[in-house]
Amino acid sequence: MQSINRGDEVMKNDDLMIELLMNDKALVIPKGMSLARLVTKQQIEPKSVALVCNGEIVPRAHWQERVCEDADEIEIFSVVAGG
């Protein structure tokens, strides 16, 4: 798993890696990574966030089965309790 960053251009091995946007930042990750693994790899506590993928809310119960795809646009939001 190797990526080369040349300025704004990220080179990737198409057989092993995909590129996606997470909160408007480009990430190159291994192909086949679940949303659950992506969140934990970013050192984010899963119970403290909500996740939107390509404009659709993804319920936490589906994060383990939902595999990240090339060019996905993922937004992670902090969950705030209160009223």
FENQUITA-V682710 format. One line per field, one symbol per residue. phi: phi as a letter, one per 30 degrees, with the letter a starting at -180 (. if undefined). Layout:
phi: ???
This chain:
phi: .bbcccidcccbdddcbbcbcbhicdbcbdejdddededdddhcdedcbcbcbhibdceedcddddcdceiecccccddccka
